[in-house]
Amino acid sequence: MARDTLTGSRIRERRTVVGMRQAELAKSVGISASYLNLIEHNRRRIGGKLLVDIAAELGVEASLLSEGAEAALISSLGEAAADGAQAGAETDRVDEFAGRFPGWAALIARQHSRIEDLERTAVTLTDRLTHDPHLATSMHEMLTMVTAIRSTAGILAEPGEIEPEWQNRFHRNLNEDSQRLAESSQQLVAYLDGAGDAAASLTLPTEEVDAMLSSNGFRFDDLINADGEALKSFVQEQDTLTSEAAQDMALTVISQLVDDARRLPSNRLQSLVGTYGAKPVDIANSAAVPLAVVLRRLAALSEQMLPMACGLVMCDGAGTLMQRKAIDGFPMPRFSGACPKWPLFQALARPMQPLRQTVTVTGRDARSFECYAVADPIGPMKLDEAPLYHSYMLVIPLEGGTSEGREVGSSCRVCPSVGCEGRREPSLLA
């Protein structure tokens, strides 16, 4: 039922709430009770002065009677119904439900939003607890010290005399190990307390580099004429790069992006996009540059040149994610291994051959994307030595939401897909 045909239902609900009889309301606005009855049962349309008069008598704004629940509430109910499709919700009557029972509708919408927030938190914390290297190292150190303390205490507790020199040494070791355990425990607690926003805490050099790239919009065209020393100075000035390892990694990435800008300037790319659209292979052939250059440039300049922002993800030959440009709807794991069905990894098996595939991401917000991937060799060629490869994947959102595509996820631990041939560990959400 269309939203504008439910005005009568809202009038009836409001009249009941304020305790006014139908005949009383009809008389106050100058119409018959029978005509008001037809209006309240949505058999007569209403608008103009009569709607304003009825709203005034009921003590509400006319817009609340004509429009009912806000569009955001209707949309939230639709999302909740889509997520719980197995419940058989009458989606064609969602407007009527929101109009007649706005309190219950708002409660369902809030609960649905709360469930989404909790699921996102579970995904992030599970990823951290399973794969956070800092947490794993801290736990290993604590277990090592606990074992050492237990061993020393066991020796001291054994019956028999211990020479004073050795007894003093054991006591000293026990004291030192206890102090280190206390310090490590405090540091771990401080780390966990400061990790309330798990997505904001940086623990690895790669994460610092990702944050730096994101803060600069992945664009470094202003450095196109900079030499090596200028690039190094630029990297050292970045606040997010707190370690030497992160600065070294950032210098490598920025040098590559600057070289991409030199090989395919933004004005040249803009012209090619105007001719071919978001078709990386055609652009690469026309510009006579490697496809990987085009993928990186389109990702960096998509907000400027394309109708939608595009994502980029890069991995090495071992499948480890090294660089990310995240976009809405295509989650990229922070610590754990990514979905093996991504074209990014398929490209490693077919080096230098372009791949294109439409994928649909599992989960509540099932969106579809067109992915372009290619694996390029790195470093100079050497005789009798197999080359190493880096694989790149451009992620382009498809207009219109979802379409038929290969189902992919983020990582196995948080992927709800059932019967996936690529699953390597159980899912929390299945």
C-alpha positions as a LaTeX table, in Angstrom:
\begin{tabular}{lrrr}
\hline
Residue & $x$ (\AA) & $y$ (\AA) & $z$ (\AA) \\
\hline
Met1 & 0.00 & 0.00 & 0.00 \\
Ala2 & 1.41 & 3.39 & $-1.00$ \\
Arg3 & 2.39 & 5.72 & 1.78 \\
Asp4 & 0.09 & 8.58 & 0.75 \\
Thr5 & $-2.98$ & 6.28 & 0.87 \\
Leu6 & $-2.57$ & 5.63 & 4.60 \\
Thr7 & $-3.54$ & 9.10 & 5.78 \\
Gly8 & $-6.92$ & 7.81 & 6.88 \\
Ser9 & $-5.36$ & 5.08 & 9.03 \\
Arg10 & $-3.19$ & 7.67 & 10.75 \\
Ile11 & $-6.18$ & 9.93 & 11.39 \\
Arg12 & $-8.02$ & 7.01 & 12.97 \\
Glu13 & $-5.02$ & 6.05 & 15.12 \\
Arg14 & $-4.49$ & 9.64 & 16.30 \\
Arg15 & $-8.18$ & 10.15 & 17.04 \\
Thr16 & $-8.19$ & 6.99 & 19.14 \\
Val17 & $-5.11$ & 8.14 & 21.04 \\
Val18 & $-6.63$ & 11.49 & 21.97 \\
Gly19 & $-9.95$ & 9.83 & 22.92 \\
Met20 & $-12.15$ & 11.66 & 20.41 \\
Arg21 & $-15.26$ & 10.07 & 18.92 \\
Gln22 & $-15.65$ & 9.89 & 15.16 \\
Ala23 & $-18.85$ & 11.90 & 15.16 \\
Glu24 & $-17.26$ & 14.56 & 17.35 \\
Leu25 & $-14.28$ & 15.02 & 15.01 \\
Ala26 & $-16.52$ & 15.05 & 11.93 \\
Lys27 & $-18.74$ & 17.77 & 13.43 \\
Ser28 & $-15.76$ & 19.92 & 14.45 \\
Val29 & $-14.38$ & 20.01 & 10.88 \\
Gly30 & $-17.78$ & 20.34 & 9.18 \\
Ile31 & $-18.19$ & 16.93 & 7.48 \\
Ser32 & $-20.49$ & 13.98 & 8.06 \\
Ala33 & $-19.49$ & 11.06 & 10.24 \\
Ser34 & $-20.04$ & 8.67 & 7.31 \\
Tyr35 & $-17.64$ & 10.63 & 5.11 \\
Leu36 & $-15.03$ & 10.69 & 7.88 \\
Asn37 & $-15.51$ & 6.91 & 8.22 \\
Leu38 & $-14.68$ & 6.49 & 4.54 \\
Ile39 & $-11.58$ & 8.67 & 4.97 \\
Glu40 & $-10.40$ & 6.72 & 8.01 \\
His41 & $-10.69$ & 3.46 & 6.07 \\
Asn42 & $-8.61$ & 4.91 & 3.20 \\
Arg43 & $-11.57$ & 4.89 & 0.80 \\
Arg44 & $-11.45$ & 8.62 & 0.19 \\
Arg45 & $-8.34$ & 10.69 & $-0.38$ \\
Ile46 & $-7.86$ & 13.76 & 1.76 \\
Gly47 & $-5.73$ & 16.86 & 1.49 \\
Gly48 & $-5.75$ & 20.65 & 1.49 \\
Lys49 & $-7.79$ & 22.58 & 4.06 \\
Leu50 & $-9.71$ & 19.56 & 5.36 \\
Leu51 & $-6.48$ & 17.76 & 6.27 \\
Val52 & $-5.16$ & 20.88 & 7.98 \\
Asp53 & $-8.41$ & 21.28 & 9.98 \\
Ile54 & $-8.40$ & 17.63 & 11.09 \\
Ala55 & $-4.73$ & 17.86 & 12.09 \\
Ala56 & $-5.49$ & 20.99 & 14.14 \\
Glu57 & $-8.35$ & 19.25 & 15.94 \\
Leu58 & $-6.11$ & 16.25 & 16.69 \\
Gly59 & $-3.22$ & 18.45 & 17.83 \\
Val60 & $-0.61$ & 17.28 & 15.30 \\
Glu61 & 1.12 & 18.62 & 12.21 \\
Ala62 & $-0.65$ & 17.86 & 8.95 \\
Ser63 & 2.59 & 16.41 & 7.57 \\
Leu64 & 2.58 & 13.70 & 10.25 \\
Leu65 & $-0.82$ & 12.54 & 9.03 \\
Ser66 & 0.00 & 12.72 & 5.34 \\
Glu67 & 3.56 & 11.36 & 5.46 \\
Gly68 & 3.54 & 9.15 & 8.54 \\
Ala69 & 6.84 & 7.66 & 9.64 \\
Glu70 & 9.92 & 9.18 & 8.14 \\
Ala71 & 11.57 & 7.61 & 5.13 \\
Ala72 & 14.56 & 6.54 & 7.22 \\
Leu73 & 12.28 & 4.47 & 9.47 \\
Ile74 & 10.59 & 2.84 & 6.48 \\
Ser75 & 13.98 & 2.09 & 4.97 \\
Ser76 & 15.25 & 0.56 & 8.23 \\
Leu77 & 12.21 & $-1.69$ & 8.44 \\
Gly78 & 12.81 & $-2.78$ & 4.86 \\
Glu79 & 16.41 & $-3.68$ & 5.69 \\
Ala80 & 15.30 & $-5.61$ & 8.76 \\
Ala81 & 12.78 & $-7.53$ & 6.68 \\
Ala82 & 15.44 & $-8.31$ & 4.05 \\
Asp83 & 17.84 & $-9.62$ & 6.70 \\
Gly84 & 15.13 & $-11.79$ & 8.23 \\
Ala85 & 13.66 & $-13.04$ & 4.97 \\
Gln86 & 13.07 & $-16.48$ & 6.49 \\
Ala87 & 10.54 & $-14.93$ & 8.90 \\
Gly88 & 8.16 & $-14.16$ & 6.04 \\
Ala89 & 7.58 & $-10.47$ & 6.85 \\
Glu90 & 4.89 & $-8.76$ & 4.77 \\
Thr91 & 7.21 & $-6.25$ & 3.09 \\
Asp92 & 4.41 & $-4.86$ & 0.95 \\
Arg93 & 2.70 & $-3.56$ & 4.10 \\
Val94 & 5.71 & $-1.99$ & 5.83 \\
Asp95 & 4.33 & 1.54 & 5.31 \\
Glu96 & 1.03 & 0.55 & 6.90 \\
Phe97 & 2.82 & $-1.01$ & 9.88 \\
Ala98 & 4.95 & 2.10 & 10.41 \\
Gly99 & 1.90 & 4.32 & 10.17 \\
Arg100 & $-0.30$ & 2.35 & 12.54 \\
Phe101 & 2.34 & 1.32 & 15.07 \\
Pro102 & 5.12 & 3.92 & 14.95 \\
Gly103 & 6.44 & 2.95 & 18.40 \\
Trp104 & 6.88 & $-0.71$ & 17.54 \\
Ala105 & 8.31 & 0.23 & 14.14 \\
Ala106 & 10.93 & 2.49 & 15.76 \\
Leu107 & 11.78 & $-0.27$ & 18.27 \\
Ile108 & 12.35 & $-2.83$ & 15.50 \\
Ala109 & 14.49 & $-0.36$ & 13.56 \\
Arg110 & 16.61 & 0.36 & 16.65 \\
Gln111 & 17.02 & $-3.32$ & 17.42 \\
His112 & 18.07 & $-4.01$ & 13.85 \\
Ser113 & 20.65 & $-1.24$ & 14.01 \\
Arg114 & 21.88 & $-2.56$ & 17.35 \\
Ile115 & 22.30 & $-6.07$ & 15.93 \\
Glu116 & 24.34 & $-4.68$ & 13.04 \\
Asp117 & 26.59 & $-2.76$ & 15.46 \\
Leu118 & 27.14 & $-5.85$ & 17.61 \\
Glu119 & 27.97 & $-7.99$ & 14.60 \\
Arg120 & 30.51 & $-5.43$ & 13.40 \\
Thr121 & 32.05 & $-5.35$ & 16.88 \\
Ala122 & 32.21 & $-9.15$ & 16.99 \\
Val123 & 33.88 & $-9.22$ & 13.59 \\
Thr124 & 36.51 & $-6.66$ & 14.59 \\
Leu125 & 37.27 & $-8.16$ & 17.99 \\
Thr126 & 37.40 & $-11.71$ & 16.65 \\
Asp127 & 39.80 & $-10.59$ & 13.96 \\
Arg128 & 41.96 & $-8.89$ & 16.59 \\
Leu129 & 41.94 & $-11.70$ & 19.14 \\
Thr130 & 42.77 & $-14.25$ & 16.45 \\
His131 & 45.38 & $-12.43$ & 14.44 \\
Asp132 & 46.63 & $-9.30$ & 16.23 \\
Pro133 & 50.43 & $-9.83$ & 16.32 \\
His134 & 50.95 & $-7.45$ & 19.25 \\
Leu135 & 48.39 & $-9.30$ & 21.35 \\
Ala136 & 49.85 & $-12.69$ & 20.39 \\
Thr137 & 53.38 & $-11.56$ & 21.28 \\
Ser138 & 52.27 & $-10.14$ & 24.64 \\
Met139 & 50.45 & $-13.33$ & 25.55 \\
His140 & 53.48 & $-15.43$ & 24.57 \\
Glu141 & 55.78 & $-13.30$ & 26.72 \\
Met142 & 53.43 & $-13.53$ & 29.70 \\
Leu143 & 53.14 & $-17.32$ & 29.39 \\
Thr144 & 56.93 & $-17.60$ & 29.16 \\
Met145 & 57.41 & $-15.60$ & 32.37 \\
Val146 & 54.66 & $-17.50$ & 34.19 \\
Thr147 & 56.39 & $-20.77$ & 33.24 \\
Ala148 & 59.74 & $-19.45$ & 34.48 \\
Ile149 & 58.23 & $-18.33$ & 37.81 \\
Arg150 & 56.46 & $-21.66$ & 38.24 \\
Ser151 & 59.70 & $-23.55$ & 37.57 \\
Thr152 & 61.71 & $-21.46$ & 40.04 \\
Ala153 & 59.02 & $-21.73$ & 42.71 \\
Gly154 & 58.93 & $-25.49$ & 42.22 \\
Ile155 & 62.66 & $-25.77$ & 42.83 \\
Leu156 & 62.45 & $-23.69$ & 46.00 \\
Ala157 & 59.52 & $-25.75$ & 47.25 \\
Glu158 & 61.36 & $-29.07$ & 46.90 \\
Pro159 & 62.45 & $-30.68$ & 50.18 \\
Gly160 & 66.10 & $-30.57$ & 51.09 \\
Glu161 & 68.71 & $-27.93$ & 51.63 \\
Ile162 & 69.72 & $-25.52$ & 48.86 \\
Glu163 & 73.06 & $-23.82$ & 49.01 \\
Pro164 & 72.69 & $-20.17$ & 50.07 \\
Glu165 & 74.29 & $-18.91$ & 46.85 \\
Trp166 & 71.82 & $-20.81$ & 44.67 \\
Gln167 & 68.93 & $-19.95$ & 46.95 \\
Asn168 & 69.71 & $-16.26$ & 46.62 \\
Arg169 & 69.99 & $-16.61$ & 42.86 \\
Phe170 & 66.58 & $-18.33$ & 42.65 \\
His171 & 65.04 & $-15.66$ & 44.85 \\
Arg172 & 66.54 & $-12.94$ & 42.66 \\
Asn173 & 65.25 & $-14.63$ & 39.49 \\
Leu174 & 61.82 & $-15.04$ & 41.03 \\
Asn175 & 61.69 & $-11.35$ & 41.95 \\
Glu176 & 62.88 & $-10.17$ & 38.52 \\
Asp177 & 60.48 & $-12.44$ & 36.62 \\
Ser178 & 57.60 & $-11.31$ & 38.83 \\
Gln179 & 58.40 & $-7.67$ & 38.14 \\
Arg180 & 58.55 & $-8.29$ & 34.38 \\
Leu181 & 55.26 & $-10.18$ & 34.53 \\
Ala182 & 53.60 & $-7.30$ & 36.38 \\
Glu183 & 54.93 & $-4.77$ & 33.86 \\
Ser184 & 53.83 & $-6.88$ & 30.87 \\
Ser185 & 50.39 & $-7.35$ & 32.41 \\
Gln186 & 50.01 & $-3.60$ & 32.90 \\
Gln187 & 51.12 & $-2.92$ & 29.34 \\
Leu188 & 48.68 & $-5.51$ & 27.99 \\
Val189 & 45.81 & $-4.08$ & 30.01 \\
Ala190 & 46.69 & $-0.57$ & 28.82 \\
Tyr191 & 46.78 & $-1.80$ & 25.22 \\
Leu192 & 43.38 & $-3.48$ & 25.51 \\
Asp193 & 41.88 & $-0.47$ & 27.29 \\
Gly194 & 43.12 & 1.76 & 24.50 \\
Ala195 & 41.74 & $-0.55$ & 21.85 \\
Gly196 & 38.09 & 0.23 & 22.44 \\
Asp197 & 37.91 & 1.41 & 18.86 \\
Ala198 & 39.64 & $-1.60$ & 17.39 \\
Ala199 & 39.55 & $-0.11$ & 13.92 \\
Ala200 & 41.44 & 3.01 & 14.98 \\
Ser201 & 44.38 & 1.46 & 16.81 \\
Leu202 & 47.51 & 0.98 & 14.73 \\
Thr203 & 49.79 & $-1.90$ & 15.65 \\
Leu204 & 51.66 & $-2.75$ & 12.45 \\
Pro205 & 53.77 & $-0.73$ & 10.02 \\
Thr206 & 51.41 & $-1.73$ & 7.21 \\
Glu207 & 48.52 & $-0.20$ & 9.14 \\
Glu208 & 50.42 & 3.03 & 9.66 \\
Val209 & 51.10 & 3.15 & 5.92 \\
Asp210 & 47.42 & 2.51 & 5.14 \\
Ala211 & 46.43 & 5.35 & 7.48 \\
Met212 & 48.92 & 7.70 & 5.84 \\
Leu213 & 47.69 & 6.81 & 2.35 \\
Ser214 & 44.09 & 7.31 & 3.40 \\
Ser215 & 44.81 & 10.70 & 4.97 \\
Asn216 & 46.38 & 11.82 & 1.68 \\
Gly217 & 43.57 & 10.37 & $-0.41$ \\
Phe218 & 46.06 & 8.04 & $-2.14$ \\
Arg219 & 47.05 & 11.00 & $-4.28$ \\
Phe220 & 50.61 & 12.27 & $-4.54$ \\
Asp221 & 50.51 & 14.09 & $-7.88$ \\
Asp222 & 51.99 & 17.17 & $-6.19$ \\
Leu223 & 55.22 & 15.19 & $-5.73$ \\
Ile224 & 55.54 & 14.31 & $-9.40$ \\
Asn225 & 58.67 & 16.48 & $-9.78$ \\
Ala226 & 60.18 & 15.56 & $-6.42$ \\
Asp227 & 63.47 & 13.68 & $-6.24$ \\
Gly228 & 64.33 & 10.89 & $-3.83$ \\
Glu229 & 65.41 & 13.20 & $-1.02$ \\
Ala230 & 62.22 & 15.25 & $-1.27$ \\
Leu231 & 60.10 & 12.10 & $-1.12$ \\
Lys232 & 62.04 & 10.93 & 1.93 \\
Ser233 & 61.49 & 14.27 & 3.66 \\
Phe234 & 57.79 & 14.10 & 2.88 \\
Val235 & 57.57 & 10.64 & 4.44 \\
Gln236 & 59.39 & 11.73 & 7.59 \\
Glu237 & 56.90 & 14.58 & 8.05 \\
Gln238 & 53.90 & 12.21 & 8.21 \\
Asp239 & 52.62 & 11.96 & 11.80 \\
Thr240 & 51.06 & 8.52 & 11.35 \\
Leu241 & 54.40 & 6.92 & 10.46 \\
Thr242 & 55.87 & 6.37 & 13.91 \\
Ser243 & 58.44 & 3.70 & 13.13 \\
Glu244 & 61.38 & 3.44 & 10.76 \\
Ala245 & 59.86 & 0.30 & 9.25 \\
Ala246 & 56.64 & 2.16 & 8.47 \\
Gln247 & 58.59 & 5.03 & 6.89 \\
Asp248 & 60.56 & 2.65 & 4.70 \\
Met249 & 57.38 & 0.93 & 3.52 \\
Ala250 & 55.67 & 4.26 & 2.92 \\
Leu251 & 58.60 & 5.53 & 0.86 \\
Thr252 & 58.35 & 2.47 & $-1.39$ \\
Val253 & 54.59 & 2.87 & $-1.87$ \\
Ile254 & 54.71 & 6.63 & $-2.47$ \\
Ser255 & 57.58 & 6.25 & $-4.94$ \\
Gln256 & 55.44 & 3.81 & $-6.91$ \\
Leu257 & 52.38 & 6.05 & $-6.85$ \\
Val258 & 54.44 & 9.06 & $-7.93$ \\
Asp259 & 55.93 & 7.02 & $-10.77$ \\
Asp260 & 52.38 & 6.04 & $-11.78$ \\
Ala261 & 51.45 & 9.74 & $-11.90$ \\
Arg262 & 54.41 & 10.43 & $-14.18$ \\
Arg263 & 53.56 & 7.58 & $-16.53$ \\
Leu264 & 49.84 & 8.35 & $-16.61$ \\
Pro265 & 49.14 & 12.00 & $-15.71$ \\
Ser266 & 45.72 & 12.88 & $-14.37$ \\
Asn267 & 44.72 & 14.95 & $-17.43$ \\
Arg268 & 45.62 & 12.06 & $-19.74$ \\
Leu269 & 43.70 & 9.59 & $-17.57$ \\
Gln270 & 40.70 & 11.95 & $-17.45$ \\
Ser271 & 40.62 & 12.03 & $-21.24$ \\
Leu272 & 40.81 & 8.24 & $-21.50$ \\
Val273 & 38.07 & 7.78 & $-18.91$ \\
Gly274 & 35.90 & 10.12 & $-20.95$ \\
Thr275 & 36.47 & 7.88 & $-23.98$ \\
Tyr276 & 36.38 & 4.38 & $-22.47$ \\
Gly277 & 34.72 & 4.83 & $-19.10$ \\
Ala278 & 35.89 & 2.65 & $-16.20$ \\
Lys279 & 37.47 & 0.02 & $-18.44$ \\
Pro280 & 41.06 & $-0.45$ & $-17.25$ \\
Val281 & 42.21 & $-2.79$ & $-20.01$ \\
Asp282 & 41.13 & $-0.39$ & $-22.78$ \\
Ile283 & 42.77 & 2.50 & $-20.96$ \\
Ala284 & 46.01 & 0.57 & $-20.48$ \\
Asn285 & 46.17 & $-0.40$ & $-24.16$ \\
Ser286 & 45.49 & 3.15 & $-25.31$ \\
Ala287 & 47.97 & 4.73 & $-22.88$ \\
Ala288 & 50.59 & 2.02 & $-23.50$ \\
Val289 & 51.18 & 1.49 & $-19.77$ \\
Pro290 & 50.94 & $-1.69$ & $-17.66$ \\
Leu291 & 47.47 & $-2.56$ & $-16.41$ \\
Ala292 & 48.65 & $-2.40$ & $-12.79$ \\
Val293 & 49.46 & 1.30 & $-13.28$ \\
Val294 & 45.92 & 1.95 & $-14.50$ \\
Leu295 & 44.37 & 0.04 & $-11.60$ \\
Arg296 & 46.32 & 2.08 & $-9.07$ \\
Arg297 & 45.62 & 5.38 & $-10.82$ \\
Leu298 & 41.88 & 4.72 & $-11.15$ \\
Ala299 & 41.67 & 3.82 & $-7.47$ \\
Ala300 & 43.54 & 6.97 & $-6.48$ \\
Leu301 & 41.53 & 9.31 & $-8.71$ \\
Ser302 & 38.14 & 7.59 & $-8.77$ \\
Glu303 & 36.47 & 10.19 & $-6.53$ \\
Gln304 & 37.50 & 12.85 & $-9.03$ \\
Met305 & 36.92 & 11.06 & $-12.33$ \\
Leu306 & 34.26 & 8.39 & $-11.78$ \\
Pro307 & 30.69 & 8.46 & $-10.46$ \\
Met308 & 31.72 & 6.28 & $-7.53$ \\
Ala309 & 34.73 & 5.72 & $-5.30$ \\
Cys310 & 36.74 & 2.60 & $-6.20$ \\
Gly311 & 38.75 & 0.36 & $-3.91$ \\
Leu312 & 42.16 & $-1.21$ & $-4.34$ \\
Val313 & 43.85 & $-4.13$ & $-2.64$ \\
Met314 & 47.34 & $-5.51$ & $-3.21$ \\
Cys315 & 49.01 & $-8.72$ & $-2.07$ \\
Asp316 & 52.37 & $-10.40$ & $-2.48$ \\
Gly317 & 53.03 & $-13.86$ & $-3.85$ \\
Ala318 & 52.21 & $-15.42$ & $-0.48$ \\
Gly319 & 48.75 & $-13.88$ & $-0.50$ \\
Thr320 & 49.49 & $-11.41$ & 2.31 \\
Leu321 & 47.56 & $-8.15$ & 1.97 \\
Met322 & 50.06 & $-5.30$ & 1.75 \\
Gln323 & 48.03 & $-2.29$ & 0.66 \\
Arg324 & 44.35 & $-1.42$ & 0.92 \\
Lys325 & 42.03 & 1.34 & $-0.22$ \\
Ala326 & 38.77 & 0.34 & 1.39 \\
Ile327 & 35.30 & 1.26 & 0.13 \\
Asp328 & 31.84 & 0.78 & 1.59 \\
Gly329 & 30.36 & $-2.67$ & 1.14 \\
Phe330 & 33.64 & $-4.46$ & 0.40 \\
Pro331 & 35.25 & $-5.25$ & 3.77 \\
Met332 & 38.97 & $-5.94$ & 3.76 \\
Pro333 & 40.32 & $-7.86$ & 6.78 \\
Arg334 & 42.82 & $-6.07$ & 8.94 \\
Phe335 & 44.70 & $-9.01$ & 10.43 \\
Ser336 & 43.39 & $-12.30$ & 9.08 \\
Gly337 & 43.64 & $-13.83$ & 5.62 \\
Ala338 & 41.17 & $-12.64$ & 3.01 \\
Cys339 & 38.62 & $-14.66$ & 1.07 \\
Pro340 & 40.45 & $-17.07$ & $-1.28$ \\
Lys341 & 37.79 & $-16.51$ & $-3.96$ \\
Trp342 & 38.89 & $-12.93$ & $-4.59$ \\
Pro343 & 40.17 & $-12.45$ & $-8.16$ \\
Leu344 & 43.22 & $-10.87$ & $-6.50$ \\
Phe345 & 44.52 & $-14.33$ & $-5.62$ \\
Gln346 & 43.40 & $-15.99$ & $-8.85$ \\
Ala347 & 45.60 & $-13.53$ & $-10.73$ \\
Leu348 & 48.68 & $-14.96$ & $-8.98$ \\
Ala349 & 48.06 & $-18.26$ & $-10.78$ \\
Arg350 & 47.92 & $-16.47$ & $-14.15$ \\
Pro351 & 50.66 & $-13.83$ & $-14.03$ \\
Met352 & 50.36 & $-10.79$ & $-16.30$ \\
Gln353 & 46.96 & $-11.93$ & $-17.59$ \\
Pro354 & 44.11 & $-9.49$ & $-16.86$ \\
Leu355 & 41.12 & $-10.91$ & $-14.99$ \\
Arg356 & 37.65 & $-9.46$ & $-14.66$ \\
Gln357 & 34.91 & $-10.85$ & $-12.45$ \\
Thr358 & 31.64 & $-9.70$ & $-10.93$ \\
Val359 & 31.40 & $-10.58$ & $-7.24$ \\
Thr360 & 28.70 & $-10.23$ & $-4.61$ \\
Val361 & 29.82 & $-9.77$ & $-1.00$ \\
Thr362 & 28.04 & $-11.91$ & 1.58 \\
Gly363 & 26.39 & $-10.42$ & 4.62 \\
Arg364 & 23.58 & $-8.04$ & 5.50 \\
Asp365 & 24.52 & $-5.42$ & 2.95 \\
Ala366 & 25.02 & $-7.73$ & $-0.03$ \\
Arg367 & 26.51 & $-5.47$ & $-2.69$ \\
Ser368 & 27.98 & $-6.35$ & $-6.05$ \\
Phe369 & 31.25 & $-5.15$ & $-7.54$ \\
Glu370 & 33.20 & $-5.52$ & $-10.75$ \\
Cys371 & 36.77 & $-6.50$ & $-10.00$ \\
Tyr372 & 39.80 & $-6.20$ & $-12.27$ \\
Ala373 & 42.97 & $-8.00$ & $-11.21$ \\
Val374 & 46.46 & $-8.59$ & $-12.55$ \\
Ala375 & 49.72 & $-9.95$ & $-11.15$ \\
Asp376 & 52.91 & $-8.20$ & $-12.23$ \\
Pro377 & 56.52 & $-9.30$ & $-11.62$ \\
Ile378 & 58.64 & $-7.19$ & $-9.30$ \\
Gly379 & 62.34 & $-6.47$ & $-9.58$ \\
Pro380 & 64.64 & $-7.13$ & $-12.55$ \\
Met381 & 64.51 & $-10.37$ & $-14.50$ \\
Lys382 & 67.19 & $-12.95$ & $-13.64$ \\
Leu383 & 68.31 & $-16.06$ & $-15.46$ \\
Asp384 & 67.27 & $-19.38$ & $-13.93$ \\
Glu385 & 65.39 & $-17.65$ & $-11.12$ \\
Ala386 & 61.60 & $-17.53$ & $-10.85$ \\
Pro387 & 60.25 & $-13.98$ & $-10.55$ \\
Leu388 & 58.22 & $-12.71$ & $-7.62$ \\
Tyr389 & 54.82 & $-11.15$ & $-8.17$ \\
His390 & 52.56 & $-8.54$ & $-6.66$ \\
Ser391 & 48.86 & $-8.80$ & $-7.44$ \\
Tyr392 & 46.52 & $-5.80$ & $-7.67$ \\
Met393 & 42.72 & $-5.71$ & $-7.72$ \\
Leu394 & 40.53 & $-2.71$ & $-8.53$ \\
Val395 & 37.08 & $-2.89$ & $-6.94$ \\
Ile396 & 34.35 & $-0.94$ & $-8.75$ \\
Pro397 & 30.83 & $-0.72$ & $-7.20$ \\
Leu398 & 28.09 & $-1.71$ & $-9.60$ \\
Glu399 & 25.25 & 0.75 & $-10.02$ \\
Gly400 & 21.87 & $-0.47$ & $-8.92$ \\
Gly401 & 23.01 & $-2.38$ & $-5.81$ \\
Thr402 & 23.20 & $-6.13$ & $-6.31$ \\
Ser403 & 23.45 & $-8.37$ & $-9.36$ \\
Glu404 & 24.41 & $-11.93$ & $-10.08$ \\
Gly405 & 28.06 & $-12.45$ & $-9.24$ \\
Arg406 & 30.33 & $-14.95$ & $-7.58$ \\
Glu407 & 29.74 & $-14.94$ & $-3.85$ \\
Val408 & 32.78 & $-13.79$ & $-1.88$ \\
Gly409 & 33.37 & $-12.75$ & 1.70 \\
Ser410 & 35.84 & $-10.86$ & 3.83 \\
Ser411 & 37.52 & $-13.68$ & 5.75 \\
Cys412 & 36.30 & $-17.14$ & 6.68 \\
Arg413 & 35.88 & $-16.37$ & 10.37 \\
Val414 & 33.20 & $-13.76$ & 9.75 \\
Cys415 & 31.70 & $-14.98$ & 6.47 \\
Pro416 & 28.09 & $-16.32$ & 6.72 \\
Ser417 & 28.32 & $-18.27$ & 3.46 \\
Val418 & 27.17 & $-21.89$ & 3.76 \\
Gly419 & 28.81 & $-24.72$ & 1.83 \\
Cys420 & 31.72 & $-22.64$ & 0.56 \\
Glu421 & 34.42 & $-24.77$ & $-1.07$ \\
Gly422 & 37.09 & $-22.30$ & 0.01 \\
Arg423 & 36.27 & $-22.27$ & 3.73 \\
Arg424 & 39.31 & $-22.93$ & 5.93 \\
Glu425 & 37.83 & $-22.30$ & 9.40 \\
Pro426 & 34.32 & $-22.17$ & 10.95 \\
Ser427 & 32.38 & $-18.93$ & 10.81 \\
Leu428 & 30.99 & $-17.07$ & 13.80 \\
Leu429 & 28.07 & $-15.80$ & 11.72 \\
Ala430 & 27.06 & $-18.90$ & 9.77 \\
\hline
\end{tabular}
